[in-house]
Amino acid sequence: MTELTISPRRRRDIIDALRRGTVPQQGLDVLAVGLARFESALDAELDGVADGSAGFKAVRGEYGSGKTFFARWLTERAKRANFATAEIQISETETPLHKLETVYRRVVENLATPTTSTGAMGDVVDGWFYFLDQDAGEGGTSASLELLDKRLSEVSKEAPAFAAVLRTYRLAQQSGDGAQAEGLLAWLSGQPHVSASVKRAAGVRGDLDHFGALGFLQGLLTVLRDSDYSGLVLVLDEVETLQRMRSDVREKSLNALRQLLDEIDGGRFPGLYLVLTGTPAFFDGQQGVQRLPPLAQRLQTDFQTDARFDNPRAVQIRLSGFTADSLIELGTRVRDIFAAGADNPERIHTVVDDAYVATLAKAVGGELGGRTGVAPRLFLKKLIADVLDRVELFEDFDPRRDYRLTVDPNELTDVERAAQVRGAGGAVGSVDDIDLEL
């Protein structure tokens, strides 16, 4: 039996998310089975970024291998090191990678800090002005604005509007004009449709464009560092969607990604750690990275050697997905987390013992054609909603006797459904029908 010391709220958030079949937003360290091999290398890279450098990591894995889980685990780990974070899912309609102004807007919308879960831009900017006032001393507003110009001098070479809008934002705040301050912060965040009168007050016109977006990202990083944050961890998730876009859009997107990497290498973004997740087909196929040789060369990593010897310091790392053993380990951890908040934890551990967890894991994997690597989401959902909840709610419920595993295609993701179709077919009558070598 595992002793767990997580808070009741954290426990509830984890269990509720897994019951819904989604990745929890926090508390992922207790679920991070198989990720220990990456910890030292990632922590060292984050330490370097906190010291003023910049970094990049590409994460490859098949559908269902846990890339989104990995990204959230990493951002949670980064927050504990006082980083701000932003996680963005790339898509042709919502967040096209080739439109950097949209990417920047999504960064701000999803900006999180150790104390604010999302939409943290206002708190970050106001905190920055607090630090400016402290550093300016007795000079008042004029001294703070003079210091603002000095701190943003490098940014102003590329994006002078960033500093101009911040100056006007501060003055609007101090004069009590909340509406104007809110409008200026929206424009600074890349939001379209800000009123012309608000923009006139700051001496800017139009909306943020593709070319100004990188300058604004540079400005955001400066504000974060001056506010004593370690930097920004930015995750671009599901980049493999580029493969399904029109060829011209795909080419522009790959070029935008190459430009970001060039700027990181060139030292333009100190304090930025960029994480890119995608499938092996995206990194190795002709509809992905290989279409742009300079980008392919940047990301080239040896994966021909046994996976046991993968280098976690390499620019690209791979997630192998769950094995039968690691899936069982994950299930027992979740069982222990659930039991720690139950009225009768002994009953949970007795009825849903390690052997039963292993049986259920094998059965769910069997429903998905034996593809254990894509089974975790469904397995944990079944474990909690179909088994653990019932064991806690009904004193006479025994899953070995009363539970019949059923998998409806409507509850599956596309990847899980495809695995089920490729499987041997036929329903599993009972988890006890699975012959295990225990």
Secondary structure, 3 states (H helix, E strand, C coil): CCCCCCCHHHHHHHHHHHHHCCCCCCCHHHHCCCCHHHHHHHHHHHHHHHCCCCEEEEEECCCCCCHHHHHHHHHHHHHHCCCEEEEEECECCCECCCCHHHHHHHHHHCCECCCCCCCCHHHHHHHHHHHHHHHHHHHHHHHHHHHHHHHCHHHHHHCHHHHHHHHHHHHHHHCCCHHHHHHHHHHHCCCCCCCHHHHHHHCCCCCCCHHHHHHHHHHHHHHHHHCCCCCEEEEEECHHHHHHCCHHHHHHHHHHHHHHHHHHHCCCCCCEEEEEEECHHHHHCCCCHHHCHHHHHHHCCCCCCCHHHCCCCCCEEECCCCCHHHHHHHHHHHHHHHHHCCCCHHHHHHHCCHHHHHHHHHHHHHHCCCCHHHCHHHHHHHHHHHHHHHHHHCCCCCHHHHCCCCCCHHHCCHHHHHHHHHCCCCCCCCHHHCCCCC
